Amino acid sequence: MALRVRNHHRHDIGCVTNNICACYHGVTQGNEAFVDKQLEKTLTQAERRAASEEKLLRAAAELISEGGVVAATFERIGKRAGLSRGLVSQRFGSKEGLVNALVDDVVQRFDELLFQYHIHELAPHEAIIAFVDIYLSENDEDAVRDTYHVLLAESLGAQPALRPLFARVHDVVRDRLRQLIERGQKLGTIYKQLDADATAISLGAFLLGVRIQCMVNPDTDIDAVRTNAISSLRAMMGIKG
């Protein structure tokens, strides 16, 4: 899951660019006060947009977790977020646009979490262990992350049009894990006889399965599962320590 900039931020970038141009025009005219007001306006608009978008995505995630995609109508999302239905339509355009934004948001949140734990600075075998540890750890984003798994389940039933979206996301994870395994094999810290691609697919499928199991049965001891999974992964890959 490489860090990505969400597509719906491109409009914000355009707005900022326009205001910067306006500020430059103000400078050339010697109007410093105009420049200050434009910069203040730009920041305020960006902050307001980010805050409202966060509310809309959170509201949509809650509704989908409660009743699936059909429950997340634009009217209900706007009402849950305390915003207008029109704003939901303006930001996402369609239900497909909303789902794409939600999935992208979950992926980006997890990427940011990995970055906070400096997973990119770890040795390959340590990065794989950290990836599993973080994915199976409880955190404040569980409600949002669970929406991803609800949507995944719906892609296998009532919403088959979602399958290509999840296939692409899972391919990114598969490639990331495979590359880490292959790097570890070259360094001699992971068994060379392992099929890197098959192992990456198996690991990704396992993580998805555990999360779905926790949603089906909230009493699942996720800490015990995580500890056992990491221990088994170390043995399978030949990771010491």
C-alpha positions in Angstrom: 0.0 0.0 0.0 2.2 2.8 -1.2 1.5 6.2 0.1 -0.8 8.0 -2.3 -2.5 11.3 -2.7 -6.3 11.0 -2.9 -7.7 12.1 -6.3 -10.3 14.4 -4.7 -7.5 16.6 -3.4 -6.7 17.7 -7.0 -9.5 20.3 -6.8 -7.9 21.7 -3.7 -4.5 22.0 -5.4 -6.2 23.9 -8.2 -7.8 26.3 -5.8 -4.5 26.9 -4.0 -2.7 27.5 -7.3 -5.3 30.0 -8.4 -5.0 31.9 -5.1 -1.2 31.9 -5.3 -1.5 33.4 -8.7 -3.8 36.0 -7.3 -1.3 36.7 -4.5 1.5 37.1 -7.0 -0.6 39.6 -8.8 -1.2 41.5 -5.6 2.6 41.6 -4.8 3.4 43.0 -8.3 0.9 45.8 -7.5 2.5 46.4 -4.1 -0.7 45.3 -2.2 0.7 43.3 0.7 -2.6 43.5 2.6 -4.3 41.8 -0.4 -1.7 39.0 -0.3 -2.2 38.4 3.4 -6.0 38.2 3.0 -5.7 35.8 0.1 -3.4 33.4 1.9 -5.6 33.5 5.0 -8.6 32.7 2.8 -6.8 29.8 1.1 -5.9 28.2 4.4 -9.4 28.7 5.8 -11.0 27.1 2.7 -8.6 24.1 2.7 -9.3 23.5 6.4 -13.0 23.8 6.0 -13.0 21.4 3.1 -10.8 18.9 4.9 -13.0 19.0 8.0 -16.3 18.6 6.0 -14.8 15.7 3.9 -13.7 14.0 7.1 -17.2 14.2 8.5 -18.8 12.9 5.3 -16.4 9.9 5.0 -16.9 9.1 8.7 -20.7 9.3 8.3 -20.6 7.1 5.2 -18.4 4.6 7.0 -20.7 4.3 9.9 -23.8 3.9 7.7 -22.1 1.2 5.6 -20.9 -0.7 8.7 -24.5 -0.6 10.0 -26.4 -1.5 6.9 -24.2 -2.0 3.9 -23.8 0.2 0.8 -27.6 0.5 0.3 -27.8 2.3 3.7 -25.4 5.0 2.6 -27.6 7.3 0.6 -26.4 10.8 0.1 -29.3 12.1 2.1 -28.5 9.9 5.1 -24.8 10.7 4.9 -25.4 14.4 4.9 -27.8 14.1 7.8 -25.4 11.9 9.8 -22.6 14.4 9.1 -24.7 17.4 9.9 -24.1 18.7 6.3 -26.3 19.0 3.2 -27.0 16.2 0.8 -25.9 18.4 -2.0 -22.4 18.7 -0.5 -22.1 14.9 -0.6 -23.0 14.8 -4.3 -20.6 17.7 -5.0 -17.7 16.0 -3.3 -18.1 12.5 -4.6 -20.4 12.7 -7.6 -21.8 9.2 -7.4 -22.1 6.2 -5.1 -19.1 4.7 -7.0 -17.1 7.9 -6.3 -18.0 7.7 -2.6 -16.9 4.0 -2.3 -13.7 4.7 -4.1 -13.0 7.6 -1.7 -13.8 5.4 1.3 -11.5 2.6 0.2 -8.7 5.1 -0.7 -9.2 6.8 2.7 -8.8 3.4 4.6 -5.7 2.5 2.5 -4.1 5.9 3.1 -4.8 5.8 6.9 -3.1 2.4 7.1 -0.2 3.7 5.0 0.2 6.6 7.4 0.1 4.3 10.3 2.9 2.2 8.8 4.9 5.3 8.2 4.5 6.4 11.8 6.0 3.1 12.9 8.9 3.7 10.5 8.3 0.4 8.7 10.1 1.7 5.7 13.3 1.9 7.7 13.2 -1.7 8.9 15.0 -4.8 7.5 12.7 -6.8 5.1 11.9 -9.6 7.6 11.3 -7.0 10.4 9.0 -5.0 8.1 6.9 -8.1 7.4 6.5 -8.8 11.1 5.6 -5.2 11.8 3.1 -5.1 8.9 1.3 -8.1 10.5 1.5 -6.7 14.0 0.1 -3.4 13.0 -2.7 -4.8 10.8 -3.9 -7.1 13.7 -3.5 -4.5 16.4 -6.5 -2.7 17.8 -6.6 1.0 17.2 -8.9 4.0 17.0 -9.4 3.5 13.2 -11.0 0.1 13.6 -14.5 1.4 12.8 -13.3 3.1 9.6 -11.1 0.1 8.7 -14.0 -2.4 9.2 -15.9 -0.5 6.5 -13.3 -1.8 4.1 -14.1 -5.3 5.0 -17.9 -4.8 4.8 -17.4 -3.4 1.3 -15.2 -6.3 0.4 -17.9 -8.8 1.5 -20.5 -6.9 -0.6 -18.2 -7.1 -3.6 -18.7 -10.9 -3.4 -22.5 -10.6 -3.3 -24.7 -7.7 -4.1 -22.0 -5.3 -5.4 -19.9 -7.3 -7.9 -18.9 -4.0 -9.6 -16.6 -3.4 -6.6 -14.4 -6.4 -7.3 -11.9 -4.8 -9.6 -11.3 -2.0 -7.1 -10.4 -4.5 -4.3 -8.4 -6.6 -6.7 -6.2 -3.6 -7.5 -5.7 -2.8 -3.8 -4.9 -6.4 -3.0 -2.4 -6.6 -5.8 -0.6 -3.6 -4.3 -0.4 -5.4 -1.0 0.7 -8.6 -2.6 3.5 -6.9 -4.5 4.6 -5.1 -1.4 4.9 -8.2 0.7 6.4 -10.2 -2.2 9.1 -7.6 -2.7 9.9 -7.6 1.1 10.2 -11.4 1.0 12.4 -11.4 -2.1 14.7 -8.8 -0.5 14.9 -10.8 2.7 15.8 -13.9 0.7 18.6 -12.1 -1.0 19.9 -10.9 2.3 19.7 -14.4 3.7 17.2 -13.5 6.5 14.3 -15.4 4.9 14.3 -19.0 3.6 15.2 -19.0 0.0 13.0 -22.0 -0.8 9.8 -20.1 0.0 7.7 -19.1 -3.0 7.6 -15.4 -2.4 4.5 -14.7 -4.5 2.4 -17.5 -3.0 3.5 -16.6 0.5 2.5 -13.0 -0.1 -0.9 -14.0 -1.3 -1.4 -16.4 1.6 -0.4 -13.8 4.2 -2.7 -11.1 2.7 -5.6 -13.6 2.7 -4.9 -14.6 6.2 -4.9 -11.0 7.5 -8.2 -10.3 5.7 -9.8 -13.4 7.1 -8.8 -12.6 10.7 -10.2 -9.1 10.5 -13.5 -10.5 9.1 -13.6 -13.1 11.8 -13.2 -10.4 14.4 -16.2 -8.6 12.9 -18.3 -11.7 12.9 -17.3 -12.6 16.4 -16.2 -9.5 18.4 -15.2 -11.8 21.3 -12.3 -13.1 19.2 -9.0 -12.8 21.2 -7.2 -10.7 18.6 -4.1 -10.4 20.8 -3.7 -14.2 21.0 -4.3 -14.5 17.3 -1.7 -11.8 16.5 0.9 -13.4 18.8 0.4 -16.9 17.3 0.4 -15.5 13.8 3.8 -13.7 14.3 5.3 -16.8 15.9 4.1 -19.0 13.0 5.3 -16.5 10.4 8.8 -16.4 12.0 9.0 -20.2 11.9 7.7 -20.4 8.3 10.1 -17.8 7.0 13.1 -19.0 9.1 13.2 -15.7 10.9 15.3 -15.8 14.1 14.6 -13.9 17.3 
